[in-house]
């Protein structure tokens, strides 16, 4: 699953920044936002891969556990 960080402009012209949505693709993320903010304009959209950070953290924790066992 991907994490989308969106900035939008509401139908009244208000700028809303840093909305975060988890979705499989950009179209699904925009659909989720448009359900809450009717007739909004997507100003910007940035994508983060959530799993990349999780894999790195788990690999670091495994290495940490292995090195702790070796020192005993």
Residue pairs with C-beta under 8 A, 6 or more apart in sequence:
1 22
1 23
1 24
1 50
1 51
2 22
2 23
2 24
2 25
2 29
2 47
2 48
2 49
2 50
3 20
3 21
3 22
3 47
3 48
3 49
3 50
4 20
4 21
4 22
4 23
4 26
4 29
4 45
4 46
4 47
4 48
5 18
5 19
5 20
5 45
5 46
5 47
5 48
6 19
6 20
6 21
6 29
6 30
6 33
6 42
6 43
6 44
6 45
6 46
7 15
7 16
7 17
7 18
7 19
7 42
7 43
7 44
7 45
8 15
8 16
8 19
8 33
8 37
8 40
8 41
8 42
8 43
9 15
9 16
9 40
9 41
9 43
10 16
10 37
10 40
11 37
11 38
11 39
11 40
15 43
16 37
16 40
19 33
21 29
21 32
21 33
22 50
23 29
23 32
26 45
26 47
29 45
30 42
30 45
33 40
33 42
34 40
